[in-house]
Amino acid sequence: MQIYLARNNQQAGPYTVEQINQMLASQQVLLTDLAWHQGMAEWKALGELTQGKLEYQPTGYVPSAPFPTETQTSETSSHTIQVNKKQNSTELASLGSRFLAKIVDLALWLPAMIIPSFFLTEEQVAQLSQLQQKMQNTSSSDQAVQLQEQLFTLIPPEAWQAMGVYIALMLVAQAFLIAKSGQSLGKKVTKIQIVDAKNGEKVNLMRAFTLRSMIFIILNMIFMPFITIIDHVFALSEKRQTLHDKLAKTKVIKRLK
């Protein structure tokens, strides 16, 4: 079995199970280091694989040789996590992949805008269309507010409830995916993920979803399109961190194995 390790955006290996256990015992690797081997869907902390123990015993694995002796230990002590950065360091997600991921995520919200049409009669649809045309043609802010209020009253309560349920389900689904793998649906499609800006490890839900998404959804609704423009101008920097990345202290990288 070949096991790869990662720490601070640097990947090392492969190692055997015996080498991993020896390095765990000598604290050359830590339970917080990430590990991956064939059969795993994603990288996980060593502590999660060992269940907090300083020994990894993969299910069904039969050791090919006994643990190293003291002589062998001195030889394996050099197996620290040292990596050729050019070959194994994590790679930042491209602006194109991030933009595509955003488009996919935004597209998933479109059904919420379509839902009211299923609850409107033909007469209400015609009235709604007339109100929208008037809103586009009016130059008075007071009249625009009145027309908007009339437009909202045309939409029945059942439609608002259906929209609320859909939006709630979408938020829960996105939060679950981001908490699990650092990926929204759009990021899964484009094979990129959110990680901590310093150590490259998975970040908690508060940072990955609440700070990066929820707060900026609200700000975009209030200050559109200024917040959106300012937010993404930051992505042109060398670290490709948007404003919401900087707030949450995260970055977006190409998906690890």
C-alpha positions in Angstrom: 0.0 0.0 0.0 1.4 3.4 -1.0 0.4 6.3 1.2 0.9 10.0 0.4 1.1 12.7 3.0 0.5 16.5 2.8 1.3 19.4 5.1 1.2 23.1 4.4 0.4 22.6 0.7 3.3 20.2 0.3 2.9 16.6 -0.7 5.3 13.8 0.2 5.5 10.1 -0.4 4.7 7.5 -1.2 5.3 5.7 2.1 4.4 2.2 3.3 2.1 1.6 6.3 5.1 0.6 8.4 7.0 3.8 7.5 3.9 5.9 8.4 3.6 4.1 11.8 7.3 4.6 12.5 7.1 8.3 11.7 4.0 8.7 13.8 5.8 7.1 16.7 8.8 9.4 16.3 6.5 12.4 15.7 8.0 13.1 12.3 4.4 13.2 11.0 1.4 14.4 13.0 -2.1 13.3 13.3 -3.2 16.6 11.7 -1.2 15.8 8.5 -3.4 14.9 5.5 -3.1 11.4 4.0 -4.4 9.6 0.9 -4.0 6.2 -0.6 -5.7 4.1 -3.3 -9.3 3.4 -2.3 -9.9 6.8 -0.6 -12.2 9.3 -2.2 -10.5 12.3 -0.7 -7.6 13.4 1.6 -8.2 12.9 5.3 -6.3 13.8 8.5 -4.2 10.9 9.7 -5.9 11.2 13.1 -9.2 10.5 11.4 -7.8 7.3 9.8 -6.1 6.1 13.0 -9.0 7.2 15.2 -6.6 9.2 17.3 -4.0 6.5 17.7 -0.3 6.7 16.8 -0.7 3.6 14.6 -2.5 3.1 11.3 -4.1 -0.3 10.6 -6.0 -0.1 7.3 -8.9 -2.6 7.0 -7.7 -5.8 5.3 -4.1 -4.8 5.2 -1.5 -7.5 5.9 2.0 -6.2 6.8 4.6 -7.3 4.4 7.4 -7.1 7.0 7.8 -6.6 10.8 8.2 -3.1 12.2 11.7 -1.6 11.6 14.4 -2.4 14.1 16.5 0.3 15.9 19.0 0.2 13.1 16.3 0.6 10.5 14.8 3.4 12.5 17.9 5.5 12.1 17.7 4.9 8.4 14.0 5.8 8.1 14.4 8.9 10.4 15.2 10.8 7.3 11.7 10.3 5.9 10.5 13.7 6.9 8.0 15.5 4.8 10.2 17.2 2.3 8.8 17.8 -1.1 9.9 19.0 -4.5 7.7 22.1 -4.5 7.6 22.4 -8.3 6.1 18.9 -8.7 3.9 18.4 -5.6 2.8 21.8 -4.2 -0.9 22.5 -4.6 -1.9 24.7 -7.5 -4.2 27.7 -7.2 -7.5 27.4 -9.1 -7.5 29.4 -12.4 -9.7 32.4 -12.7 -11.6 30.6 -15.5 -12.5 27.6 -13.4 -13.6 29.9 -10.5 -15.8 31.9 -12.9 -17.3 28.8 -14.3 -18.0 27.4 -10.8 -19.7 30.7 -9.9 -21.9 30.5 -13.1 -23.0 27.0 -12.2 -23.8 28.0 -8.6 -25.8 31.0 -9.8 -27.7 28.9 -12.3 -28.9 26.7 -9.5 -30.8 29.7 -8.0 -32.7 30.4 -11.2 -35.6 28.0 -10.4 -36.4 30.2 -7.4 -37.3 33.0 -9.9 -39.4 30.7 -12.0 -41.4 29.2 -9.2 -44.0 32.1 -9.0 -45.1 31.5 -12.6 -46.6 28.1 -11.6 -48.9 29.9 -9.2 -50.1 32.7 -11.4 -53.1 32.8 -13.7 -52.9 34.0 -17.3 -54.5 37.3 -16.2 -52.0 37.7 -13.4 -49.1 37.0 -15.7 -50.3 39.7 -18.1 -50.6 42.2 -15.1 -47.2 41.2 -13.9 -45.7 41.9 -17.4 -47.4 45.3 -17.6 -46.0 46.3 -14.2 -42.5 45.3 -15.2 -42.7 47.4 -18.3 -44.0 50.4 -16.3 -41.1 49.9 -13.8 -38.6 50.0 -16.7 -40.1 53.1 -18.2 -40.6 55.2 -15.0 -38.0 57.7 -13.9 -39.7 58.4 -10.6 -38.3 56.5 -7.6 -41.5 56.9 -5.7 -43.6 55.5 -8.5 -41.0 52.6 -9.0 -41.5 51.7 -5.3 -45.3 51.7 -5.7 -45.1 49.5 -8.8 -42.8 47.1 -7.1 -45.3 46.8 -4.1 -48.1 46.1 -6.6 -45.9 43.5 -8.3 -45.3 41.7 -5.0 -49.0 41.7 -4.1 -49.7 39.8 -7.3 -47.6 36.9 -6.2 -49.7 34.6 -4.0 -48.4 33.4 -0.5 -48.1 29.9 -1.8 -45.5 31.0 -4.3 -43.5 32.8 -1.7 -43.6 29.8 0.5 -42.4 27.5 -2.4 -39.6 29.9 -3.1 -38.6 30.0 0.5 -38.5 26.2 0.7 -36.4 25.9 -2.5 -33.9 28.6 -1.3 -33.6 26.9 2.2 -32.9 23.5 0.6 -30.3 25.0 -1.7 -28.5 26.7 1.2 -28.6 23.5 3.3 -27.2 21.5 0.3 -24.4 23.9 -0.4 -23.5 24.3 3.2 -23.3 20.5 3.6 -21.1 20.1 0.6 -18.8 22.9 1.5 -18.5 21.6 5.1 -17.7 18.1 3.8 -15.2 18.8 1.1 -14.8 22.6 0.7 -16.7 22.4 -2.6 -20.0 23.9 -3.7 -21.8 22.2 -6.5 -20.1 24.5 -9.0 -16.7 23.8 -7.5 -17.3 20.0 -7.7 -18.1 20.4 -11.4 -14.9 22.4 -12.0 -12.8 20.3 -9.6 -11.6 23.1 -7.3 -12.0 23.5 -3.5 -11.7 26.0 -0.7 -8.9 25.5 1.8 -7.2 27.5 4.5 -5.0 30.2 3.0 -2.0 29.4 5.2 -1.9 25.6 5.8 -4.0 24.4 2.9 -6.3 22.4 5.2 -10.1 22.1 5.2 -11.8 25.1 6.9 -14.9 25.0 9.1 -18.4 25.9 8.0 -18.4 29.4 9.6 -15.4 30.5 7.4 -16.1 28.5 4.3 -19.8 29.2 4.0 -21.1 31.9 6.4 -18.2 34.4 5.8 -17.5 33.5 2.2 -21.1 33.0 0.9 -23.9 34.2 3.2 -22.5 37.6 4.1 -21.6 38.4 0.5 -24.9 37.2 -0.8 -26.6 39.8 1.4 -24.0 42.5 0.5 -24.5 41.8 -3.2 -28.3 42.1 -2.9 -27.8 45.6 -1.2 -24.9 47.0 -3.2 -25.1 45.2 -6.5 -23.0 45.4 -8.7 -20.4 47.4 -6.8 -19.6 44.7 -4.2 -19.4 42.0 -6.9 -16.9 44.1 -9.0 -14.8 45.1 -6.0 -14.8 41.5 -4.7 -13.5 40.0 -7.9 -10.9 42.7 -8.6 -9.0 41.2 -5.6 -8.8 37.9 -7.5 -6.4 39.5 -10.0 -3.7 39.5 -7.3 -0.9 36.9 -7.2 -2.7 34.8 -4.6 -6.0 35.0 -6.5 -7.9 35.7 -3.3 -11.2 37.5 -3.7 -12.4 39.9 -1.0 -14.5 37.2 0.5 -11.4 34.9 0.5 -9.5 37.5 2.4 -12.3 37.9 4.9 -12.5 34.2 5.6 -8.7 33.7 5.2 -9.2 31.1 2.5 -8.0 30.4 -1.0 -9.3 28.2 -3.8 -7.0 25.5 -5.2 -7.3 22.7 -7.8 -8.8 19.6 -6.1 -6.4 17.3 -4.4 -6.6 13.6 -5.2 
